[in-house]
């Protein structure tokens, strides 16, 4: 009993540390660093939710960008002011219920998450009969269908022009708050009986079913929860980058998330969190590769696209040589940490 | 709509269908043997057009030879993609192969952006391939006539290789049972490299015909033809040559006919293709011609 209370207190203290860090960051860091921190937190949300589907349940989904698009658009339509909507929808007016309502940011984000989860559940009904690669194809197809529909449904999404000038509600409190929430929910989920069922589906679907695991229910559960957090992440991202159009949520975005999950290790929350931070920071620092530079007096003009090339090479290196990612399936835990530093202290 | 307009669109749809079939076969063959979605296939397709473009623009090789060189280089590219990205992962879980394939696709795209530049280039079209012929009031582009001829020739050669030669027998054996084939003394790596060579060669032929039809080439040009061809391969039953051809036809005709019959929904063309794929998979999880 004592152990649990100790771990609980330690976890609380980590959260308090994050809060202190945010306060310090808000006071001292410039807006560029704060932007990167925000992005880190958003990618943690998205990466952990994708890891729940791909890593813990073993269902290879390529549809995360679709859920994010739903979250970003629905929340934006709910929290934008009617005047702003009128400015945005200058070609085709917005359909009725959305034209007049304006909700607080938090409510809009929650709605976006719930709707995205609903869509995730509905998509799951037909798709989850398929396995492996076929599931990957169908989920990819789903995210493309979402993109095509958003490109064409002008009276709801404003078509390819997208929504511009979204108010920036996303700040460190929102992004890190939801990131912590995501990690806590997913961690508690996978340590529960549901989580063990999910992992058993990953290891062997037939054996899991024979042991009485309801495949359909558990797969839909993973999909719906993953989609919920993808919706939240999409909503935060939309308000963060202030401009969304359907092509923001292309396959490239899903690809980045898959990179994060693979580099961190499929099936490790800690790994995903670490790799989300590393990759976000790396993507920013790699911008210097594209800038013009002087090497030993030799002037090299900036090469556009170099950043993504380096990024792709890094990914290939990780996939080919570090097949398990940073953490494999391991988690960082208080237990492991205490055992490492106090090996003889049997608690 | 008059009968002529219908014929016009039908001819477009059929030649587009052959193009998709050529690309789809590459996906289908690799999946049949390795159980791997070769995401890089669309980008190999893109590289082929750039090889031809540079062979003509930089080395001013005559176009016939340039097409040949382009196909050859693409075959080499296909083999090296297999060698460097897929062969080290033969015994790894499928998910790492899939990630490697996605990584390879982005590597090729970004390589093309860095080396060739992101701006679209115009593909050289020889005189013969710009002519229009009028048959029974139907205007047919000469590429639309050449495409089916070349595609049928390529398919015949392919069928011969797969069903009448020893290496074809090896390919069929591997796709039936990877481990047993290995035990029977079939050189797995050589056969897989050969499969990649054939798939990339067909993709290169498709790419050249595509570029003659739509003469604008850019690093991301492989994505959409690639995905549509992929949809075609799945619809027809992945792993089956017959299925890939039929699927290519379906996708080609579907993408033209939706624009003709339902112009209001033309923007949703890709959505319809993917909805078609999902419906086919729900009723026949292995595709139309897949083995049960």
Interface residues (C-beta under 8 A of the other chain):
Chain A: X54 X60 X126 X127 X129 X130 X132 X133 X134 X136 X137 X138 X141 X142 X144 X145 X148 X149 X151 X152 X251 X255 X258 X259 X262 X266 X303 X304 X305 X306 X308 X309 X311 X312 X313 X315 X316 X319 X320 X323
Chain B: X31 X35 X37 X85 X88 X89 X92 X94 X95 X96 X98 X99 X100 X102 X103 X104 X106 X107 X110 X111 X113 X114 X118 X223 X227 X230 X231 X234 X267 X268 X269 X270 X271 X274 X275 X277 X278 X281 X282 X285
